[in-house]
Amino acid sequence: RFEPMYKDHCGKDEFGYKAWEMLISMSNLQRDGERSRQLAEAERAHSCAVTAEQTASADHIVKPTIEAAYFQDAFKVFQQASKAKPGKDRDALWRKAAGMYEAALKEAPGYDGAPEAAINGALAYKQIGEFGKAIEMYNLFISAYGSDENLNKLQKGDGKTPPNPKKYEERLGF
């Protein structure tokens, strides 16, 4: 029921933006990366916002949505590769997943799922025998996400952010 409101009111009144916000919130909650990215890119190209408050709100929704979609898409291809039968098609999926992870990490190195992406990218390259690229991804993980400084920050906090034992254990697992 929000779709017609979004199409009819986008950029014309507050209801067009509110409908867009509901649609993108629902697609984000459903982890529908394709639809979320479509809505975010549509907002970037032609905003539905009509007030300064809506414009500011949209800015905080669009960028993280597009970043999350990069990582979600890469993970989908990674899962396809891990379930595929050995052969050229599987190798192509591993290569695609690794490339998508690299691109996602370049776009959003600070994204919450970036450490896992670095490891998954390394694993994907390893599967196709591109060990040099795999080592680069492992080194990226170690330098950017697995350094003693970063691990200590997760374990003990840094005065600005509190400790995060769950992420610390997850990071150690990687």
C-alpha positions as protocol buffer text, in pm:
chain_id: "A"
residue {
  index: 1
  type: ARG
  ca { x: 0 y: 0 z: 0 }
}
residue {
  index: 2
  type: PHE
  ca { x: 302 y: 230 z: 31 }
}
residue {
  index: 3
  type: GLU
  ca { x: 414 y: 179 z: -329 }
}
residue {
  index: 4
  type: PRO
  ca { x: 137 y: 386 z: -495 }
}
residue {
  index: 5
  type: MET
  ca { x: 176 y: 657 z: -232 }
}
residue {
  index: 6
  type: TYR
  ca { x: 551 y: 663 z: -294 }
}
residue {
  index: 7
  type: LYS
  ca { x: 506 y: 691 z: -671 }
}
residue {
  index: 8
  type: ASP
  ca { x: 229 y: 951 z: -659 }
}
residue {
  index: 9
  type: HIS
  ca { x: 367 y: 1174 z: -382 }
}
residue {
  index: 10
  type: CYS
  ca { x: 749 y: 1146 z: -412 }
}
residue {
  index: 11
  type: GLY
  ca { x: 897 y: 1495 z: -403 }
}
residue {
  index: 12
  type: LYS
  ca { x: 552 y: 1655 z: -391 }
}
residue {
  index: 13
  type: ASP
  ca { x: 460 y: 1633 z: -24 }
}
residue {
  index: 14
  type: GLU
  ca { x: 565 y: 1474 z: 305 }
}
residue {
  index: 15
  type: PHE
  ca { x: 369 y: 1157 z: 236 }
}
residue {
  index: 16
  type: GLY
  ca { x: 588 y: 1059 z: -60 }
}
residue {
  index: 17
  type: TYR
  ca { x: 897 y: 1064 z: 159 }
}
residue {
  index: 18
  type: LYS
  ca { x: 722 y: 883 z: 445 }
}
residue {
  index: 19
  type: ALA
  ca { x: 610 y: 612 z: 203 }
}
residue {
  index: 20
  type: TRP
  ca { x: 969 y: 580 z: 68 }
}
residue {
  index: 21
  type: GLU
  ca { x: 1102 y: 559 z: 424 }
}
residue {
  index: 22
  type: MET
  ca { x: 857 y: 281 z: 510 }
}
residue {
  index: 23
  type: LEU
  ca { x: 941 y: 88 z: 193 }
}
residue {
  index: 24
  type: ILE
  ca { x: 1316 y: 108 z: 247 }
}
residue {
  index: 25
  type: SER
  ca { x: 1281 y: 24 z: 617 }
}
residue {
  index: 26
  type: MET
  ca { x: 1079 y: -286 z: 532 }
}
residue {
  index: 27
  type: SER
  ca { x: 1321 y: -400 z: 262 }
}
residue {
  index: 28
  type: ASN
  ca { x: 1617 y: -342 z: 496 }
}
residue {
  index: 29
  type: LEU
  ca { x: 1451 y: -546 z: 771 }
}
residue {
  index: 30
  type: GLN
  ca { x: 1379 y: -825 z: 523 }
}
residue {
  index: 31
  type: ARG
  ca { x: 1742 y: -804 z: 404 }
}
residue {
  index: 32
  type: ASP
  ca { x: 1622 y: -756 z: 48 }
}
residue {
  index: 33
  type: GLY
  ca { x: 1944 y: -595 z: -71 }
}
residue {
  index: 34
  type: GLU
  ca { x: 1830 y: -555 z: -429 }
}
residue {
  index: 35
  type: ARG
  ca { x: 1510 y: -368 z: -338 }
}
residue {
  index: 36
  type: SER
  ca { x: 1684 y: -163 z: -68 }
}
residue {
  index: 37
  type: ARG
  ca { x: 1955 y: -56 z: -310 }
}
residue {
  index: 38
  type: GLN
  ca { x: 1695 y: 26 z: -574 }
}
residue {
  index: 39
  type: LEU
  ca { x: 1509 y: 252 z: -332 }
}
residue {
  index: 40
  type: ALA
  ca { x: 1829 y: 411 z: -200 }
}
residue {
  index: 41
  type: GLU
  ca { x: 1963 y: 482 z: -548 }
}
residue {
  index: 42
  type: ALA
  ca { x: 1626 y: 623 z: -654 }
}
residue {
  index: 43
  type: GLU
  ca { x: 1638 y: 857 z: -354 }
}
residue {
  index: 44
  type: ARG
  ca { x: 1993 y: 957 z: -440 }
}
residue {
  index: 45
  type: ALA
  ca { x: 1894 y: 1033 z: -801 }
}
residue {
  index: 46
  type: HIS
  ca { x: 1569 y: 1215 z: -720 }
}
residue {
  index: 47
  type: SER
  ca { x: 1487 y: 1281 z: -358 }
}
residue {
  index: 48
  type: CYS
  ca { x: 1137 y: 1243 z: -223 }
}
residue {
  index: 49
  type: ALA
  ca { x: 1224 y: 1467 z: 72 }
}
residue {
  index: 50
  type: VAL
  ca { x: 1042 y: 1799 z: 89 }
}
residue {
  index: 51
  type: THR
  ca { x: 1166 y: 1925 z: 426 }
}
residue {
  index: 52
  type: ALA
  ca { x: 1515 y: 1982 z: 563 }
}
residue {
  index: 53
  type: GLU
  ca { x: 1446 y: 1720 z: 830 }
}
residue {
  index: 54
  type: GLN
  ca { x: 1354 y: 1461 z: 567 }
}
residue {
  index: 55
  type: THR
  ca { x: 1663 y: 1544 z: 361 }
}
residue {
  index: 56
  type: ALA
  ca { x: 1887 y: 1492 z: 664 }
}
residue {
  index: 57
  type: SER
  ca { x: 1708 y: 1169 z: 750 }
}
residue {
  index: 58
  type: ALA
  ca { x: 1743 y: 1038 z: 394 }
}
residue {
  index: 59
  type: ASP
  ca { x: 2117 y: 1105 z: 399 }
}
residue {
  index: 60
  type: HIS
  ca { x: 2149 y: 881 z: 706 }
}
residue {
  index: 61
  type: ILE
  ca { x: 1952 y: 602 z: 538 }
}
residue {
  index: 62
  type: VAL
  ca { x: 2081 y: 597 z: 180 }
}
residue {
  index: 63
  type: LYS
  ca { x: 2458 y: 548 z: 228 }
}
residue {
  index: 64
  type: PRO
  ca { x: 2440 y: 267 z: 488 }
}
residue {
  index: 65
  type: THR
  ca { x: 2171 y: 94 z: 285 }
}
residue {
  index: 66
  type: ILE
  ca { x: 2383 y: 90 z: -29 }
}
residue {
  index: 67
  type: GLU
  ca { x: 2688 y: -24 z: 169 }
}
residue {
  index: 68
  type: ALA
  ca { x: 2495 y: -309 z: 331 }
}
residue {
  index: 69
  type: ALA
  ca { x: 2367 y: -421 z: -7 }
}
residue {
  index: 70
  type: TYR
  ca { x: 2724 y: -458 z: -137 }
}
residue {
  index: 71
  type: PHE
  ca { x: 2811 y: -696 z: 146 }
}
residue {
  index: 72
  type: GLN
  ca { x: 2481 y: -886 z: 129 }
}
residue {
  index: 73
  type: ASP
  ca { x: 2519 y: -941 z: -246 }
}
residue {
  index: 74
  type: ALA
  ca { x: 2875 y: -1068 z: -203 }
}
residue {
  index: 75
  type: PHE
  ca { x: 2763 y: -1306 z: 71 }
}
residue {
  index: 76
  type: LYS
  ca { x: 2486 y: -1446 z: -151 }
}
residue {
  index: 77
  type: VAL
  ca { x: 2738 y: -1526 z: -424 }
}
residue {
  index: 78
  type: PHE
  ca { x: 2977 y: -1671 z: -162 }
}
residue {
  index: 79
  type: GLN
  ca { x: 2699 y: -1904 z: -42 }
}
residue {
  index: 80
  type: GLN
  ca { x: 2616 y: -2005 z: -400 }
}
residue {
  index: 81
  type: ALA
  ca { x: 2982 y: -2090 z: -462 }
}
residue {
  index: 82
  type: SER
  ca { x: 3007 y: -2298 z: -146 }
}
residue {
  index: 83
  type: LYS
  ca { x: 2702 y: -2502 z: -251 }
}
residue {
  index: 84
  type: ALA
  ca { x: 2794 y: -2539 z: -619 }
}
residue {
  index: 85
  type: LYS
  ca { x: 2942 y: -2852 z: -770 }
}
residue {
  index: 86
  type: PRO
  ca { x: 3315 y: -2839 z: -845 }
}
residue {
  index: 87
  type: GLY
  ca { x: 3401 y: -2706 z: -1188 }
}
residue {
  index: 88
  type: LYS
  ca { x: 3430 y: -2392 z: -1398 }
}
residue {
  index: 89
  type: ASP
  ca { x: 3097 y: -2250 z: -1283 }
}
residue {
  index: 90
  type: ARG
  ca { x: 3191 y: -2289 z: -919 }
}
residue {
  index: 91
  type: ASP
  ca { x: 3530 y: -2128 z: -979 }
}
residue {
  index: 92
  type: ALA
  ca { x: 3358 y: -1838 z: -1153 }
}
residue {
  index: 93
  type: LEU
  ca { x: 3130 y: -1792 z: -849 }
}
residue {
  index: 94
  type: TRP
  ca { x: 3428 y: -1796 z: -611 }
}
residue {
  index: 95
  type: ARG
  ca { x: 3605 y: -1538 z: -827 }
}
residue {
  index: 96
  type: LYS
  ca { x: 3292 y: -1323 z: -844 }
}
residue {
  index: 97
  type: ALA
  ca { x: 3239 y: -1340 z: -467 }
}
residue {
  index: 98
  type: ALA
  ca { x: 3601 y: -1248 z: -397 }
}
residue {
  index: 99
  type: GLY
  ca { x: 3582 y: -951 z: -634 }
}
residue {
  index: 100
  type: MET
  ca { x: 3254 y: -837 z: -483 }
}
residue {
  index: 101
  type: TYR
  ca { x: 3402 y: -853 z: -133 }
}
residue {
  index: 102
  type: GLU
  ca { x: 3705 y: -651 z: -247 }
}
residue {
  index: 103
  type: ALA
  ca { x: 3480 y: -388 z: -404 }
}
residue {
  index: 104
  type: ALA
  ca { x: 3257 y: -373 z: -96 }
}
residue {
  index: 105
  type: LEU
  ca { x: 3559 y: -330 z: 132 }
}
residue {
  index: 106
  type: LYS
  ca { x: 3690 y: -45 z: -83 }
}
residue {
  index: 107
  type: GLU
  ca { x: 3351 y: 128 z: -71 }
}
residue {
  index: 108
  type: ALA
  ca { x: 3284 y: 76 z: 300 }
}
residue {
  index: 109
  type: PRO
  ca { x: 3587 y: -38 z: 500 }
}
residue {
  index: 110
  type: GLY
  ca { x: 3421 y: 68 z: 826 }
}
residue {
  index: 111
  type: TYR
  ca { x: 3103 y: -132 z: 770 }
}
residue {
  index: 112
  type: ASP
  ca { x: 3013 y: -363 z: 1057 }
}
residue {
  index: 113
  type: GLY
  ca { x: 3044 y: -674 z: 840 }
}
residue {
  index: 114
  type: ALA
  ca { x: 3380 y: -572 z: 687 }
}
residue {
  index: 115
  type: PRO
  ca { x: 3596 y: -807 z: 899 }
}
residue {
  index: 116
  type: GLU
  ca { x: 3391 y: -1108 z: 793 }
}
residue {
  index: 117
  type: ALA
  ca { x: 3402 y: -985 z: 434 }
}
residue {
  index: 118
  type: ALA
  ca { x: 3783 y: -969 z: 439 }
}
residue {
  index: 119
  type: ILE
  ca { x: 3801 y: -1328 z: 564 }
}
residue {
  index: 120
  type: ASN
  ca { x: 3538 y: -1452 z: 318 }
}
residue {
  index: 121
  type: GLY
  ca { x: 3716 y: -1276 z: 31 }
}
residue {
  index: 122
  type: ALA
  ca { x: 4041 y: -1448 z: 133 }
}
residue {
  index: 123
  type: LEU
  ca { x: 3865 y: -1785 z: 152 }
}
residue {
  index: 124
  type: ALA
  ca { x: 3711 y: -1732 z: -192 }
}
residue {
  index: 125
  type: TYR
  ca { x: 4047 y: -1652 z: -348 }
}
residue {
  index: 126
  type: LYS
  ca { x: 4199 y: -1953 z: -172 }
}
residue {
  index: 127
  type: GLN
  ca { x: 3933 y: -2180 z: -327 }
}
residue {
  index: 128
  type: ILE
  ca { x: 4044 y: -2087 z: -679 }
}
residue {
  index: 129
  type: GLY
  ca { x: 4415 y: -2105 z: -605 }
}
residue {
  index: 130
  type: GLU
  ca { x: 4481 y: -1730 z: -613 }
}
residue {
  index: 131
  type: PHE
  ca { x: 4695 y: -1745 z: -302 }
}
residue {
  index: 132
  type: GLY
  ca { x: 4859 y: -1405 z: -353 }
}
residue {
  index: 133
  type: LYS
  ca { x: 4518 y: -1237 z: -352 }
}
residue {
  index: 134
  type: ALA
  ca { x: 4412 y: -1450 z: -54 }
}
residue {
  index: 135
  type: ILE
  ca { x: 4718 y: -1338 z: 140 }
}
residue {
  index: 136
  type: GLU
  ca { x: 4637 y: -973 z: 54 }
}
residue {
  index: 137
  type: MET
  ca { x: 4288 y: -1019 z: 197 }
}
residue {
  index: 138
  type: TYR
  ca { x: 4422 y: -1190 z: 510 }
}
residue {
  index: 139
  type: ASN
  ca { x: 4672 y: -905 z: 554 }
}
residue {
  index: 140
  type: LEU
  ca { x: 4390 y: -655 z: 513 }
}
residue {
  index: 141
  type: PHE
  ca { x: 4198 y: -833 z: 786 }
}
residue {
  index: 142
  type: ILE
  ca { x: 4496 y: -838 z: 1020 }
}
residue {
  index: 143
  type: SER
  ca { x: 4596 y: -477 z: 964 }
}
residue {
  index: 144
  type: ALA
  ca { x: 4250 y: -322 z: 957 }
}
residue {
  index: 145
  type: TYR
  ca { x: 4041 y: -546 z: 1183 }
}
residue {
  index: 146
  type: GLY
  ca { x: 4257 y: -799 z: 1368 }
}
residue {
  index: 147
  type: SER
  ca { x: 4542 y: -588 z: 1499 }
}
residue {
  index: 148
  type: ASP
  ca { x: 4621 y: -593 z: 1871 }
}
residue {
  index: 149
  type: GLU
  ca { x: 4504 y: -233 z: 1896 }
}
residue {
  index: 150
  type: ASN
  ca { x: 4163 y: -310 z: 1740 }
}
residue {
  index: 151
  type: LEU
  ca { x: 4119 y: -629 z: 1942 }
}
residue {
  index: 152
  type: ASN
  ca { x: 4207 y: -448 z: 2267 }
}
residue {
  index: 153
  type: LYS
  ca { x: 3955 y: -177 z: 2181 }
}
residue {
  index: 154
  type: LEU
  ca { x: 3685 y: -442 z: 2138 }
}
residue {
  index: 155
  type: GLN
  ca { x: 3789 y: -628 z: 2451 }
}
residue {
  index: 156
  type: LYS
  ca { x: 3846 y: -337 z: 2689 }
}
residue {
  index: 157
  type: GLY
  ca { x: 3694 y: -33 z: 2521 }
}
residue {
  index: 158
  type: ASP
  ca { x: 3883 y: 286 z: 2449 }
}
residue {
  index: 159
  type: GLY
  ca { x: 3713 y: 547 z: 2666 }
}
residue {
  index: 160
  type: LYS
  ca { x: 3490 y: 658 z: 2377 }
}
residue {
  index: 161
  type: THR
  ca { x: 3327 y: 324 z: 2306 }
}
residue {
  index: 162
  type: PRO
  ca { x: 3251 y: 53 z: 2559 }
}
residue {
  index: 163
  type: PRO
  ca { x: 3392 y: -301 z: 2532 }
}
residue {
  index: 164
  type: ASN
  ca { x: 3212 y: -533 z: 2296 }
}
residue {
  index: 165
  type: PRO
  ca { x: 3282 y: -891 z: 2409 }
}
residue {
  index: 166
  type: LYS
  ca { x: 3056 y: -1042 z: 2141 }
}
residue {
  index: 167
  type: LYS
  ca { x: 3242 y: -874 z: 1855 }
}
residue {
  index: 168
  type: TYR
  ca { x: 3573 y: -948 z: 2024 }
}
residue {
  index: 169
  type: GLU
  ca { x: 3498 y: -1323 z: 2031 }
}
residue {
  index: 170
  type: GLU
  ca { x: 3370 y: -1311 z: 1673 }
}
residue {
  index: 171
  type: ARG
  ca { x: 3685 y: -1133 z: 1558 }
}
residue {
  index: 172
  type: LEU
  ca { x: 3905 y: -1390 z: 1735 }
}
residue {
  index: 173
  type: GLY
  ca { x: 3712 y: -1662 z: 1554 }
}
residue {
  index: 174
  type: PHE
  ca { x: 3807 y: -1510 z: 1221 }
}
